[in-house]
Amino acid sequence: MTHIITRLKLFLRGHEQEETRRMLLWAGAVGVLGALATVLFREGIQFIELLFNRHSGSLVHIAAGLRWWQRLLIPPAGGLLAGAILQFGLKWVRGIQTTDYMEAIVAGDGVISVRASLAKSLSSLFTVGSGGSIGREGAMVQLAAMVGSAAGHWVHLPQPKQRLLVACGAAAGLAAAYNAPIAGALFVAEIVMGTIAMESFGPLIVASVVSNATIHQFLGYAPVYQIPAFQFQSSWELIFYAALGYLLGHLAPFFIALLEHSENLFARTQLSITLKLGLGGLAVGAISTFYPQVWGNGYSVVNSLLHQDIAWQLLAMVLVFKIIATAATIGSGAVGGVFTPTLFIGAAFGSLFGTALGAMFPGMTSPSSAYAIVGMGAFLAATTHAPLMAILMIFEMTLDYKITLPLMLACVIAYTIARDYRGSESIYAGALRRKHGLHAGEITPASKTP
């Protein structure tokens, strides 16, 4: 009897190891396919930019070269087209099906509607390509997650493994977008799945690494942020980085509340989704007649303030109006990501903070670009409630050990303040809760569900 039990245990252990190897292989395949899906979206954005502006590249540079009335009209035109695609394109979908990858993992069965995802991604193309103040990474991650869902459905995987492949796709999409494979895997594990157990974290790592290699090594895409060498004067300066984290920890809940308030305002208009997105685009267009820097996701603005000095008066106004433009775009119901606007706000605020310190203590503090880099991580940690992911993402972007002390300190302080500030919840948990009509605290990670 003992011999039979031992043989049975060995058989089950071998079967589990075989299943683990299969999942790693599927995770690698999803990494490649997810990366290719993000490439299609990148190229699609360039096509839309050419369609609206006859140029492609930095939307801020394109906007600066347009006449004021063009900057006013192009975002609402793109918003109307994006809204029309959502309003009429989703009628192509039969029944109510999940398109949000977080919902598919947390509250669903791991099945994502391909048709609805394509319709939403096409809508996102028009929003992003016409200057909407929203990140392109949202649709890129969604498409990669859709690939994971389709792969799991094709091979008839059980529900837990189906959800894991969706998570692998999301990690692959994030790694492709930001050249941060470790942070991409940790984002999904820490925020969505709620666990870093190797049974799930291993496939996430494989998908992220393969996706990142596909995008940046084989296809030759450069990282979106060109981070300069980090300059850290002395350990006493950690006091200032702690203060930066403290301030951003207070800013994050207000930013999240502003997004929710904007959603409520647009909902009260009782307009169609087409007119809502057009109205959100009009708000961006009106702001851009004075400040074209609010167009798009802000990559070029962040890269500029990391490498050159920008007048603090201009940067302060751009920061304020970028927050308003982002709230208008997201509140209108546009499809896209909040990750990149969050990094923009953190970088701009950090740069202003560093500029003020430089004026008060000339020659004694690091340049404003150093505070901008740390600000990106701190505000990301405060809004997502994922400090470890934020630390790793910024470290992967810089690959500079000198940033670790100030970055870790600022991220942890920002996260702690934001988490405890009036019971604040993360930017993702809040969106998922409102979608399902739940109360705060009722969002459960997928790993903790049956």
Residue pairs with C-beta under 8 A, 6 or more apart in sequence:
20 199
20 202
23 161
23 164
23 202
23 203
24 202
24 203
24 206
26 151
26 152
26 155
26 165
26 168
26 203
27 165
27 168
27 202
27 203
27 204
27 206
27 207
27 210
28 206
28 207
28 210
29 151
30 144
30 147
30 148
30 151
30 165
30 168
30 169
30 172
30 207
31 168
31 172
31 175
31 206
31 207
31 208
31 209
31 210
31 211
31 214
32 210
32 211
32 214
33 144
33 147
33 151
34 143
34 144
34 145
34 147
34 148
34 168
34 169
34 172
34 173
34 176
34 207
34 211
35 144
35 172
35 176
35 210
35 211
35 212
35 214
35 215
35 219
36 214
37 140
37 143
37 144
37 146
37 147
37 173
38 140
38 143
38 144
38 173
38 176
38 177
38 211
38 215
39 176
39 215
39 219
39 221
40 143
41 121
41 124
41 125
41 136
41 139
41 140
41 143
42 136
42 140
42 221
44 125
44 129
45 125
45 128
45 129
45 136
46 56
46 129
47 56
47 129
48 78
48 125
48 126
48 128
48 129
48 130
49 55
49 56
49 57
49 59
49 62
49 129
50 56
51 129
52 74
52 77
52 78
52 129
52 130
53 62
53 66
53 74
55 62
55 65
56 62
58 296
58 299
58 300
59 131
59 295
59 296
59 297
59 300
60 292
60 293
60 295
60 296
60 298
60 300
60 301
61 300
62 295
63 71
63 131
63 288
63 292
63 293
63 295
63 296
64 292
66 74
66 292
68 289
71 131
71 285
71 288
71 289
71 292
71 295
72 282
72 285
72 286
72 288
72 289
73 285
74 130
74 131
74 285
75 130
75 131
75 132
75 281
75 282
75 284
75 285
75 288
75 295
76 278
76 279
76 281
76 282
76 285
77 130
77 278
77 281
78 126
78 127
78 129
78 130
78 131
78 132
78 281
79 126
79 127
79 130
79 132
79 277
79 278
79 279
79 280
79 281
79 282
79 332
79 334
80 274
80 275
80 277
80 278
80 281
81 126
81 130
82 123
82 124
82 125
82 126
82 127
82 130
82 132
82 277
82 334
82 335
83 123
83 272
83 273
83 274
83 275
83 276
83 277
83 278
83 333
84 274
85 119
85 122
85 123
85 126
86 119
86 120
86 123
86 273
86 274
86 277
86 333
86 335
87 272
87 273
87 274
89 119
89 122
89 123
90 116
90 119
90 120
92 115
92 119
93 113
93 115
93 116
93 119
97 111
97 112
97 113
97 116
98 104
98 108
98 111
98 112
98 113
99 112
99 113
99 116
99 117
99 120
99 142
100 142
100 432
100 435
101 112
101 141
101 142
101 145
101 146
101 149
101 166
101 167
101 169
101 170
101 192
102 192
102 428
102 432
103 432
103 435
103 436
104 110
104 111
104 112
104 145
104 149
104 163
104 166
105 163
105 166
105 167
105 170
105 192
105 193
105 446
106 192
106 432
106 443
106 444
106 445
106 446
106 449
107 432
107 436
107 449
108 163
109 159
109 162
109 163
110 149
110 152
110 159
110 162
110 163
110 164
110 165
110 166
111 149
111 153
111 162
112 145
112 146
112 149
112 150
112 166
114 146
114 149
114 150
117 142
117 143
117 146
120 139
120 142
120 335
121 139
121 142
121 143
121 335
123 334
123 335
124 134
124 136
124 138
124 139
124 334
124 335
124 336
125 139
127 134
127 277
127 281
127 329
127 334
127 335
127 336
128 134
128 135
128 136
128 139
128 296
128 297
128 336
130 281
131 281
131 284
131 285
131 288
131 295
131 296
132 280
132 281
132 284
132 296
132 329
132 334
132 336
133 284
133 294
133 295
133 296
133 297
133 298
133 322
133 325
133 326
133 328
133 329
133 341
134 297
134 326
134 329
134 330
134 334
134 336
134 337
134 338
134 341
135 297
135 336
135 337
135 338
135 339
135 340
135 341
136 177
136 297
136 336
136 337
136 340
137 173
137 174
137 177
137 178
137 337
137 339
137 340
138 335
138 336
138 337
138 338
138 339
139 335
139 336
139 337
140 173
140 176
140 177
140 337
141 169
141 170
141 173
141 174
141 177
141 337
142 173
143 173
144 169
144 170
144 172
144 173
144 176
144 211
145 166
145 167
145 169
145 170
145 173
146 169
147 169
148 165
148 166
148 167
148 168
148 169
148 170
148 172
148 207
149 162
149 165
149 166
149 169
151 165
151 169
152 161
152 162
152 165
152 166
153 162
157 165
163 446
164 200
164 203
165 203
167 188
167 189
167 192
167 193
167 200
167 203
167 204
167 446
168 203
168 204
168 206
168 207
169 207
170 188
170 192
171 184
171 185
171 187
171 188
171 204
171 207
171 208
171 211
172 184
172 207
172 208
172 210
172 211
173 184
173 211
174 180
174 183
174 184
174 187
174 188
174 208
174 339
175 181
175 183
175 184
175 185
175 207
175 208
175 209
175 211
175 212
175 215
176 211
176 212
176 214
176 215
177 224
177 339
178 184
178 223
178 224
178 225
178 393
178 397
179 212
179 215
179 216
179 223
179 224
179 396
179 397
180 212
180 392
180 393
180 396
180 397
181 205
181 208
181 209
181 211
181 212
181 396
182 205
182 208
182 392
182 396
183 389
183 390
183 392
183 393
183 396
184 204
184 208
184 211
184 212
185 201
185 204
185 205
185 207
185 208
186 196
186 386
186 388
186 389
186 392
187 384
187 386
187 389
187 393
188 204
189 195
189 196
189 200
189 201
189 204
190 196
190 386
190 388
190 389
191 384
191 385
191 386
191 389
191 426
191 428
192 428
192 445
192 446
193 200
193 445
193 446
193 447
194 444
194 445
194 446
194 447
194 448
195 201
195 445
195 447
197 447
200 447
215 221
216 222
216 223
223 397
224 299
225 299
225 302
225 303
225 306
225 397
226 303
226 306
226 307
227 306
227 373
227 397
227 398
227 400
228 306
228 307
228 369
229 400
230 370
230 373
230 398
230 400
230 402
230 403
231 366
231 367
231 369
231 370
231 402
232 366
232 370
232 402
232 403
232 405
232 406
233 364
233 365
233 366
235 405
237 365
237 366
237 406
238 405
238 406
238 409
240 353
240 357
240 365
240 371
241 371
241 374
241 406
241 407
241 409
241 410
242 409
242 410
242 413
243 353
244 350
244 353
244 371
244 374
244 375
244 378
244 410
245 378
245 409
245 410
245 411
245 412
245 413
245 414
245 417
246 413
246 414
246 417
247 349
247 353
248 346
248 349
248 350
248 375
248 378
248 379
248 382
248 410
248 414
249 378
249 382
249 413
249 414
249 415
249 416
249 417
249 418
249 421
250 417
250 418
250 421
251 345
251 349
251 379
251 382
252 379
252 382
252 383
252 414
252 418
252 421
252 424
253 418
253 421
253 422
253 424
255 323
255 342
255 345
255 383
256 383
256 424
256 425
256 426
256 427
256 430
258 323
258 327
259 326
259 327
259 330
259 331
259 338
259 427
260 430
260 434
261 327
261 331
262 327
262 328
262 330
262 331
262 332
263 330
263 331
263 333
263 434
264 331
265 331
266 276
266 279
266 280
266 331
266 332
266 333
269 275
269 276
269 279
271 279
273 333
276 332
276 333
277 332
277 333
277 334
279 332
280 328
280 329
280 331
280 332
280 333
280 334
281 329
281 332
283 324
283 325
283 328
283 329
284 294
284 295
284 325
284 328
284 329
287 294
287 321
287 324
287 325
288 294
288 295
288 325
290 321
291 317
291 318
291 321
293 301
293 318
293 322
294 318
294 321
294 322
294 325
297 340
297 341
297 344
298 322
298 340
298 341
298 343
298 344
299 340
301 318
301 344
301 348
302 343
302 344
302 347
302 348
302 372
302 376
304 310
305 315
305 347
305 348
305 351
305 368
305 369
305 372
306 347
306 369
306 372
306 373
307 369
309 355
309 368
310 351
312 352
312 355
312 356
315 348
315 351
315 352
315 355
316 352
318 348
319 345
319 348
319 349
319 352
322 341
322 344
322 345
322 348
323 345
326 338
326 341
326 345
329 336
330 336
330 338
338 383
338 427
339 380
342 379
342 380
342 383
342 384
342 427
343 376
343 379
343 380
345 379
346 372
346 375
346 376
346 377
346 378
346 379
346 380
347 372
347 373
347 375
347 376
348 372
348 375
349 375
349 379
350 368
350 371
350 372
350 373
350 374
350 375
350 376
350 378
350 379
351 368
351 369
351 371
351 372
351 375
352 368
353 368
353 371
353 375
354 365
354 366
354 367
354 368
354 369
354 370
354 371
354 372
355 368
357 365
357 371
358 365
358 367
358 368
370 406
373 394
373 397
373 398
373 403
373 407
374 394
374 403
374 406
374 407
374 410
375 410
376 394
377 390
377 391
377 393
377 394
377 407
377 410
377 411
378 390
378 407
378 410
378 411
378 413
378 414
379 414
380 386
380 389
380 390
380 393
380 394
380 411
381 387
381 389
381 390
381 391
381 411
381 412
381 414
381 415
381 418
382 414
382 415
382 417
382 418
383 418
383 426
383 427
384 390
384 426
384 427
384 428
385 415
385 418
385 419
385 425
385 426
385 429
386 415
386 426
387 411
387 412
387 414
387 415
390 411
390 415
391 404
391 407
391 408
391 411
394 403
394 407
395 403
395 404
395 407
418 424
423 440
425 433
425 440
425 441
425 443
429 443
432 438
432 443
433 439
433 440
433 442
433 443
